[in-house]
């Protein structure tokens, strides 16, 4: 990898001078370095810095960060993606992006740059710091957060700070998930990452944020708070390094509405966090392929090579999926999990079909699932597509099914509670797939929209691929699809 030496200057307004050098990431003598987590902003690069005697154009936000990070007397060694990766070399870019989880994990510290001071951000960070540094144990902080809301003198400023673009970007998840020590900076103000999260918990202002923004803040603070408990990663193959947080399917469902300049990064930013092995299916950071090709690979990895995918486009995040499958059961109730953060307890009523009795007896009646963009609801159907290694949660709409969760991985032990049968072995024992499914998996969905039966018109308006046929043949196709949905619903007694 390349590392950047930010050269010191006593003059705060002096031009920025740096040196760039190469080092082996796994070498024992690798110089300690920090890694920067920030928002690129617009594609305009009106500022310039000097690197090894050459000028490099950079964006305003990065230039401001470098000014605030520059020391008066000593050099600072930092890894910054926009500078340390040759962004114009697509092959190098893909290879380096594939290694970013490890780069952030091996950094001595990750610096989160929220931007310049504005709208009372200094006062907001100072109040969060004071609250967090009160002489309280972690248990007392937790109790204070649960039982009372501390009056905030800077509530509006804190809420404005939490709406900064950094909290909405998808790449920041991996960057803070890998970090062992986090420092948050906004202008000249700074605060330790753990203290930032603890102070926010005590102030308890989350409920005053819009639902989708609140979910994004909570998911980031959850990862930041865990930084002090992470081990120092010493050995791992560079290309296969992963933080092993959750299966890729879970991560996609939880975070695909986060922002990315390049929609391919909605997948690439999560690969280094996944607990499965997407590279075996050809899923790795490759900026030479188009979005439709990547989306197609992702669907076949999460479901099966036996499904067919149609309707893909390079400018839309929607896919129509056709395949055979069976009904395992339906969701009978959903409630928020009291002990597992960002989770939901989903009760399942298993189908009484004779060929699936083994599932009903061996699986538990309640799954703990992560909270996703499209909320699981009572009446949703549990389906297993032919060739898939995990079930899918679906919701019927007219003549097709909306994908609510593409691949279900309940939290906890991979062993089934009854006996020693593994989930994978149990699924492989199912060989009958009597129903034809037409699925719509749409990422471009408004998180504020409630996903319930009253929102039928949203999914019903999604265009199902149509073939060039006569009017009568088109009607027959629709009738056939409606019949397929009806036959599947009969198994869970939904008429």
C-alpha positions as CSV (number, residue, x, y, z in Angstrom):
1,X,0.0,0.0,0.0
2,X,1.0,3.7,-0.2
3,X,1.1,5.9,2.9
4,X,1.0,9.7,3.0
5,X,3.4,11.7,5.1
6,X,1.7,15.0,6.0
7,X,4.6,17.4,6.5
8,X,4.4,19.9,9.4
9,X,4.1,23.7,9.2
10,X,3.9,26.4,11.8
11,X,1.9,28.6,9.4
12,X,-1.7,27.3,9.4
13,X,-2.3,29.0,6.1
14,X,0.8,27.6,4.3
15,X,0.4,25.3,1.3
16,X,0.1,21.6,2.1
17,X,3.2,19.5,1.3
18,X,3.3,15.7,1.5
19,X,5.4,12.8,0.6
20,X,4.0,9.4,-0.6
21,X,5.8,6.1,-0.1
22,X,5.1,2.4,-0.5
23,X,5.1,-0.2,2.3
24,X,4.1,-3.8,2.8
25,X,1.0,-3.9,4.9
26,X,1.9,-7.3,6.5
27,X,5.5,-6.4,7.3
28,X,6.5,-6.4,10.9
29,X,8.3,-3.1,10.5
30,X,5.4,-1.3,8.9
31,X,5.4,2.3,10.2
32,X,2.4,3.1,12.4
33,X,-0.2,5.0,10.5
34,X,-3.7,6.5,10.9
35,X,-6.5,6.1,8.4
36,X,-9.0,8.8,7.5
37,X,-12.7,8.3,7.2
38,X,-14.5,11.2,5.4
39,X,-16.9,12.2,2.7
40,X,-15.5,12.9,-0.8
41,X,-18.2,15.4,-1.6
42,X,-18.7,16.7,-5.1
43,X,-16.4,15.6,-8.0
44,X,-15.0,19.1,-8.2
45,X,-11.4,19.4,-7.0
46,X,-10.7,23.1,-6.6
47,X,-7.9,22.7,-4.1
48,X,-4.3,21.6,-4.7
49,X,-1.6,19.9,-2.5
50,X,2.0,19.1,-3.2
51,X,3.1,15.5,-3.2
52,X,6.8,14.6,-3.8
53,X,7.1,18.0,-5.6
54,X,4.0,17.4,-7.8
55,X,0.6,19.1,-7.6
56,X,-2.5,17.0,-7.0
57,X,-6.0,18.3,-7.2
58,X,-8.2,17.4,-4.2
59,X,-11.7,18.2,-3.0
60,X,-12.6,20.9,-0.5
61,X,-13.5,18.5,2.3
62,X,-10.3,16.6,2.1
63,X,-8.2,19.8,1.9
64,X,-9.9,21.1,5.1
65,X,-9.2,17.8,6.8
66,X,-5.5,17.9,6.0
67,X,-5.3,21.5,7.2
68,X,-6.7,20.5,10.6
69,X,-4.6,17.3,10.8
70,X,-1.3,19.0,10.0
71,X,0.9,19.3,13.0
72,X,3.2,22.3,13.8
73,X,6.4,20.4,14.3
74,X,6.1,16.7,13.4
75,X,5.1,14.8,10.3
76,X,1.9,12.7,10.4
77,X,1.5,9.3,8.5
78,X,-2.0,8.8,7.2
79,X,-3.8,6.4,4.7
80,X,-6.3,8.3,2.6
81,X,-8.1,6.5,-0.2
82,X,-8.3,9.4,-2.6
83,X,-4.6,9.9,-2.5
84,X,-3.1,6.5,-1.6
85,X,-5.0,4.7,-4.4
86,X,-4.5,5.6,-8.0
87,X,-8.2,6.1,-8.7
88,X,-7.7,6.2,-12.5
89,X,-6.2,2.7,-12.6
90,X,-9.3,0.5,-12.3
91,X,-7.4,-2.7,-11.6
92,X,-5.4,-1.1,-8.8
93,X,-8.5,0.6,-7.5
94,X,-10.3,-2.7,-7.3
95,X,-7.4,-4.5,-5.6
96,X,-6.9,-1.8,-3.0
97,X,-10.6,-1.5,-2.3
98,X,-10.7,-5.2,-1.7
99,X,-8.0,-4.7,1.0
100,X,-9.6,-1.7,2.7
101,X,-11.0,-3.6,5.7
102,X,-7.5,-4.8,6.6
103,X,-6.0,-1.3,6.0
104,X,-8.4,0.2,8.5
105,X,-8.0,-2.7,10.9
106,X,-4.3,-2.4,11.1
107,X,-4.3,1.4,11.5
108,X,-3.3,2.7,14.9
109,X,-6.3,5.0,14.8
110,X,-9.2,5.9,12.5
111,X,-9.9,9.6,12.3
112,X,-13.5,10.4,11.4
113,X,-13.7,13.8,9.8
114,X,-17.2,15.2,9.9
115,X,-16.3,18.5,8.2
116,X,-15.6,22.1,9.1
117,X,-17.2,23.8,12.1
118,X,-20.7,25.1,11.4
119,X,-24.1,25.4,13.0
120,X,-22.8,25.1,16.5
121,X,-20.9,21.8,15.9
122,X,-18.2,22.8,18.4
123,X,-20.7,23.3,21.2
124,X,-22.5,20.1,20.2
125,X,-19.3,18.0,20.5
126,X,-18.3,19.7,23.7
127,X,-21.6,18.9,25.4
128,X,-21.5,15.3,24.2
129,X,-17.9,15.0,25.6
130,X,-18.8,16.6,29.0
131,X,-21.8,14.2,29.4
132,X,-19.7,11.2,28.5
133,X,-16.8,12.1,30.8
134,X,-18.9,12.4,34.0
135,X,-17.7,10.0,36.7
136,X,-20.1,7.2,35.7
137,X,-19.5,3.5,35.1
138,X,-20.7,2.0,31.8
139,X,-23.6,0.4,33.6
140,X,-24.7,3.8,35.1
141,X,-24.5,5.3,31.6
142,X,-26.7,2.6,30.2
143,X,-29.3,3.0,33.0
144,X,-29.2,6.8,32.6
145,X,-29.9,6.3,28.9
146,X,-32.8,4.0,29.6
147,X,-34.5,5.8,32.5
148,X,-34.1,9.4,31.8
149,X,-33.3,12.0,29.2
150,X,-30.7,14.6,30.2
151,X,-31.8,18.1,29.3
152,X,-29.6,19.3,26.5
153,X,-28.6,23.0,26.1
154,X,-27.5,22.3,22.5
155,X,-30.1,19.9,21.3
156,X,-30.7,21.6,17.9
157,X,-26.9,21.7,17.3
158,X,-26.4,18.0,18.2
159,X,-29.3,17.0,15.9
160,X,-27.9,19.1,13.1
161,X,-24.5,17.5,13.6
162,X,-26.0,14.0,13.3
163,X,-27.5,14.9,9.9
164,X,-24.0,15.5,8.4
165,X,-23.3,13.5,5.2
166,X,-20.7,11.2,6.9
167,X,-23.4,9.4,8.8
168,X,-25.3,8.5,5.6
169,X,-22.5,7.0,3.5
170,X,-22.1,3.3,3.1
171,X,-18.3,3.1,3.2
172,X,-18.1,4.5,6.7
173,X,-19.6,1.3,8.1
174,X,-16.6,-0.8,7.1
175,X,-14.2,1.9,8.1
176,X,-15.4,2.2,11.7
177,X,-16.3,-1.5,11.9
178,X,-12.6,-2.3,11.4
179,X,-11.2,0.4,13.7
180,X,-9.6,-0.4,17.1
181,X,-9.5,3.3,18.1
182,X,-11.6,6.1,16.7
183,X,-11.2,9.8,17.0
184,X,-14.1,12.0,15.7
185,X,-13.1,15.5,14.5
186,X,-15.3,18.4,13.4
187,X,-13.4,21.6,12.7
188,X,-11.1,22.1,15.6
189,X,-13.2,20.1,18.0
190,X,-12.6,16.4,18.6
191,X,-13.9,13.6,20.8
192,X,-13.0,9.9,21.4
193,X,-15.4,7.6,19.5
194,X,-16.6,5.6,22.5
195,X,-17.2,8.8,24.5
196,X,-19.2,10.2,21.5
197,X,-21.5,7.2,21.6
198,X,-21.9,7.1,25.4
199,X,-22.7,10.8,25.4
200,X,-25.4,10.4,22.7
201,X,-26.9,7.5,24.7
202,X,-27.2,9.7,27.8
203,X,-28.7,12.6,25.9
204,X,-31.1,10.2,24.2
205,X,-32.1,12.4,21.3
206,X,-32.5,9.7,18.7
207,X,-36.3,9.6,18.8
208,X,-36.3,13.2,17.5
209,X,-34.7,12.2,14.3
210,X,-36.6,10.9,11.2
211,X,-36.9,7.1,11.3
212,X,-34.5,6.3,8.5
213,X,-31.8,8.8,9.8
214,X,-32.2,7.4,13.3
215,X,-31.6,3.9,12.0
216,X,-28.4,5.0,10.2
217,X,-27.0,6.8,13.2
218,X,-27.7,3.8,15.5
219,X,-26.0,1.4,13.1
220,X,-22.9,3.6,13.0
221,X,-22.7,4.2,16.7
222,X,-23.1,0.5,17.4
223,X,-20.0,-0.2,15.3
224,X,-18.0,2.7,16.8
225,X,-18.8,1.6,20.4
226,X,-17.3,-1.8,19.6
227,X,-13.9,-0.5,18.5
228,X,-12.3,-0.8,22.0
229,X,-13.1,-4.5,22.1
230,X,-11.6,-5.4,18.8
231,X,-8.3,-7.4,18.7
232,X,-5.2,-6.2,17.0
233,X,-5.3,-8.0,13.6
234,X,-1.8,-9.4,13.1
235,X,-2.1,-12.1,10.5
236,X,-4.5,-12.7,7.7
237,X,-4.2,-13.1,3.9
238,X,-4.6,-9.6,2.4
239,X,-7.1,-10.5,-0.3
240,X,-9.3,-12.7,1.9
241,X,-9.4,-10.5,5.0
242,X,-12.8,-10.0,6.4
243,X,-14.3,-8.6,9.6
244,X,-16.8,-11.5,9.7
245,X,-19.7,-9.4,11.0
246,X,-22.7,-10.9,9.2
247,X,-23.6,-12.8,6.0
248,X,-23.5,-10.6,2.9
249,X,-27.3,-11.1,2.4
250,X,-28.0,-9.6,5.9
251,X,-25.6,-6.7,5.3
252,X,-27.2,-5.9,1.9
253,X,-30.7,-5.9,3.4
254,X,-29.7,-3.7,6.3
255,X,-27.6,-1.1,4.4
256,X,-28.4,-0.9,0.7
257,X,-30.3,2.4,1.1
258,X,-27.1,4.2,2.3
259,X,-25.5,6.6,-0.1
260,X,-22.7,5.8,-2.5
261,X,-21.4,7.8,-5.5
262,X,-20.9,4.6,-7.4
263,X,-23.8,2.2,-6.9
264,X,-21.4,-0.8,-7.2
265,X,-19.9,0.4,-3.9
266,X,-23.2,-0.6,-2.2
267,X,-21.9,-4.2,-2.6
268,X,-18.1,-3.6,-2.5
269,X,-18.3,-1.6,0.7
270,X,-19.8,-4.6,2.5
271,X,-17.6,-7.4,1.2
272,X,-15.0,-6.8,3.9
273,X,-17.6,-7.1,6.6
274,X,-19.2,-10.3,5.4
275,X,-18.9,-13.6,7.2
276,X,-19.4,-15.8,4.1
277,X,-17.0,-16.0,1.1
278,X,-18.4,-14.0,-1.8
279,X,-15.1,-14.1,-3.7
280,X,-15.7,-17.8,-4.4
281,X,-18.7,-16.6,-6.6
282,X,-16.7,-14.0,-8.3
283,X,-17.9,-11.2,-6.1
284,X,-14.9,-8.9,-5.5
285,X,-14.2,-5.2,-6.1
286,X,-14.1,-5.0,-9.9
287,X,-14.7,-1.6,-11.4
288,X,-14.4,-2.9,-14.9
289,X,-17.9,-4.5,-14.8
290,X,-21.2,-2.7,-15.0
291,X,-23.8,-2.5,-12.2
292,X,-26.3,-4.9,-14.0
293,X,-23.6,-7.6,-14.3
294,X,-22.6,-7.2,-10.6
295,X,-26.3,-7.3,-9.5
296,X,-26.8,-10.5,-11.5
297,X,-23.7,-12.1,-9.8
298,X,-25.0,-11.0,-6.3
299,X,-28.5,-12.5,-6.9
300,X,-27.1,-15.8,-8.0
301,X,-24.7,-15.9,-5.0
302,X,-27.4,-15.1,-2.5
303,X,-30.1,-17.4,-4.0
304,X,-29.0,-20.0,-6.5
305,X,-27.6,-20.5,-10.0
306,X,-31.0,-22.2,-10.8
307,X,-33.0,-18.9,-10.7
308,X,-33.2,-16.7,-13.8
309,X,-32.8,-12.9,-13.5
310,X,-34.4,-10.5,-15.9
311,X,-35.1,-6.8,-16.1
312,X,-31.7,-5.6,-14.9
313,X,-30.5,-2.2,-15.8
314,X,-27.3,-0.2,-15.2
315,X,-29.2,2.7,-13.8
316,X,-31.8,1.0,-11.6
317,X,-31.5,-1.2,-8.5
318,X,-34.4,-3.5,-9.2
319,X,-34.5,-7.1,-10.5
320,X,-37.2,-9.6,-11.5
321,X,-36.3,-13.2,-10.4
322,X,-38.0,-16.4,-11.6
323,X,-37.5,-19.8,-10.0
324,X,-39.1,-22.8,-8.5
325,X,-39.5,-23.1,-4.7
326,X,-41.6,-24.4,-1.8
327,X,-43.4,-22.8,1.1
328,X,-41.9,-23.5,4.5
329,X,-44.3,-21.4,6.6
330,X,-45.4,-17.8,7.4
331,X,-44.7,-15.1,9.9
332,X,-47.2,-15.2,12.8
333,X,-45.8,-12.2,14.8
334,X,-42.9,-9.7,14.9
335,X,-41.6,-7.8,17.9
336,X,-38.4,-5.9,18.7
337,X,-35.7,-7.9,20.4
338,X,-35.1,-6.6,23.9
339,X,-31.5,-7.8,24.3
340,X,-30.0,-8.0,20.8
341,X,-29.4,-4.5,19.5
342,X,-30.9,-3.7,16.0
343,X,-32.8,-7.0,16.0
344,X,-36.4,-8.4,15.8
345,X,-37.9,-11.6,17.0
346,X,-39.9,-13.2,14.3
347,X,-42.3,-16.0,15.2
348,X,-42.8,-18.6,12.5
349,X,-45.8,-20.9,11.9
350,X,-44.6,-23.8,9.8
351,X,-46.5,-25.3,6.9
352,X,-48.3,-28.6,7.5
353,X,-47.3,-30.0,4.1
354,X,-46.1,-33.6,4.7
355,X,-42.8,-33.2,2.9
356,X,-41.8,-30.3,5.1
357,X,-42.6,-31.8,8.5
358,X,-38.9,-32.3,9.2
359,X,-38.6,-28.5,9.1
360,X,-41.4,-27.9,11.5
361,X,-40.1,-30.3,14.1
362,X,-36.4,-29.5,13.9
363,X,-36.5,-25.7,13.6
364,X,-37.3,-23.3,16.4
365,X,-40.6,-21.4,16.2
366,X,-38.9,-18.0,16.7
367,X,-36.0,-16.4,14.8
368,X,-33.9,-13.4,15.8
369,X,-33.3,-11.4,12.7
370,X,-31.6,-8.1,12.0
371,X,-33.8,-5.1,11.5
372,X,-33.8,-4.4,7.7
373,X,-35.0,-1.6,5.4
374,X,-38.2,-3.5,4.6
375,X,-39.7,-4.6,7.9
376,X,-40.8,-8.2,8.3
377,X,-44.5,-8.3,9.1
378,X,-47.2,-10.8,10.1
379,X,-48.4,-12.8,7.1
380,X,-45.1,-12.7,5.2
381,X,-44.2,-16.1,3.7
382,X,-41.1,-18.1,4.3
383,X,-40.0,-19.7,1.0
384,X,-37.1,-21.9,-0.1
385,X,-36.0,-21.5,-3.7
386,X,-34.6,-24.5,-5.5
387,X,-30.8,-24.6,-5.0
388,X,-30.8,-21.9,-2.3
389,X,-28.8,-22.4,0.9
390,X,-31.1,-20.2,3.0
391,X,-34.8,-19.3,3.0
392,X,-36.3,-16.1,1.6
393,X,-39.0,-13.9,3.1
394,X,-41.7,-12.8,0.6
395,X,-44.9,-10.8,0.5
396,X,-47.6,-11.4,-2.2
397,X,-48.6,-8.5,-4.4
398,X,-51.0,-9.1,-7.3
399,X,-49.3,-11.6,-9.7
400,X,-45.8,-11.6,-8.1
401,X,-44.0,-11.6,-4.8
402,X,-42.0,-8.8,-3.2
403,X,-38.7,-9.8,-1.6
404,X,-38.6,-8.6,2.0
405,X,-35.4,-10.5,3.0
406,X,-33.4,-12.1,0.2
407,X,-31.6,-14.6,2.5
408,X,-32.5,-15.4,6.1
409,X,-29.8,-16.1,8.6
410,X,-31.2,-16.2,12.2
411,X,-28.8,-15.1,14.9
412,X,-27.3,-17.6,17.2
413,X,-26.0,-21.1,16.9
414,X,-25.9,-22.6,13.4
415,X,-26.9,-26.0,14.9
416,X,-30.6,-26.8,15.1
417,X,-32.0,-26.9,18.6
418,X,-33.3,-30.4,18.2
419,X,-30.5,-32.9,17.6
420,X,-27.3,-32.1,15.8
421,X,-28.7,-31.5,12.3
422,X,-27.1,-28.5,10.7
423,X,-29.3,-25.9,8.9
424,X,-27.6,-26.6,5.6
425,X,-28.2,-30.3,5.9
426,X,-31.9,-29.8,6.7
427,X,-32.4,-27.5,3.7
428,X,-30.6,-30.0,1.4
429,X,-33.1,-32.7,2.5
430,X,-35.9,-30.8,0.9
431,X,-36.3,-31.9,-2.7
432,X,-39.8,-31.0,-3.7
433,X,-40.3,-27.5,-5.2
434,X,-43.8,-27.4,-6.5
435,X,-44.4,-23.7,-7.1
436,X,-43.2,-21.2,-9.7
437,X,-42.2,-17.9,-8.2
438,X,-41.9,-14.5,-9.8
439,X,-40.0,-12.2,-7.3
440,X,-39.4,-8.5,-7.4
441,X,-36.3,-7.3,-5.5
442,X,-36.3,-3.6,-5.4
443,X,-33.6,-1.6,-3.6
444,X,-34.9,1.8,-4.6
445,X,-37.5,2.0,-1.8
446,X,-38.3,4.8,0.5
447,X,-37.3,3.8,4.1
448,X,-39.9,6.2,5.5
449,X,-42.7,4.2,3.8
450,X,-44.4,1.7,6.0
451,X,-44.2,-1.8,4.5
452,X,-47.6,-3.1,5.3
453,X,-50.7,-4.3,3.4
454,X,-52.0,-0.8,3.1
455,X,-49.0,0.0,0.9
456,X,-50.1,-2.5,-1.7
457,X,-50.1,0.1,-4.5
458,X,-46.3,0.6,-4.2
459,X,-45.3,-2.9,-5.0
460,X,-48.3,-3.4,-7.4
461,X,-46.9,-0.5,-9.5
462,X,-43.6,-2.2,-10.1
463,X,-43.5,-3.2,-13.8
464,X,-43.3,-7.0,-14.3
465,X,-41.4,-7.9,-17.5
466,X,-43.9,-8.5,-20.4
467,X,-43.3,-10.3,-23.6
468,X,-44.5,-9.2,-27.0
469,X,-47.6,-11.3,-27.4
470,X,-51.3,-10.8,-28.3
471,X,-53.7,-9.3,-25.8
472,X,-55.2,-12.7,-25.0
473,X,-51.8,-14.4,-24.5
474,X,-50.8,-11.5,-22.2
475,X,-54.0,-12.0,-20.1
476,X,-53.3,-15.7,-19.9
477,X,-49.7,-15.0,-18.6
478,X,-51.1,-12.7,-15.9
479,X,-53.8,-15.3,-14.9
480,X,-51.1,-18.0,-14.7
481,X,-49.0,-15.9,-12.4
482,X,-52.0,-15.0,-10.2
483,X,-52.8,-18.7,-10.0
484,X,-49.2,-19.5,-9.0
485,X,-49.4,-17.0,-6.1
486,X,-52.8,-18.4,-5.0
487,X,-51.6,-22.0,-5.0
488,X,-48.6,-21.1,-2.8
489,X,-50.7,-19.1,-0.4
490,X,-53.1,-22.0,0.1
491,X,-50.3,-23.9,1.9
492,X,-50.3,-21.3,4.7
493,X,-54.1,-21.0,4.6
494,X,-54.1,-17.5,3.1
495,X,-57.0,-17.4,0.8
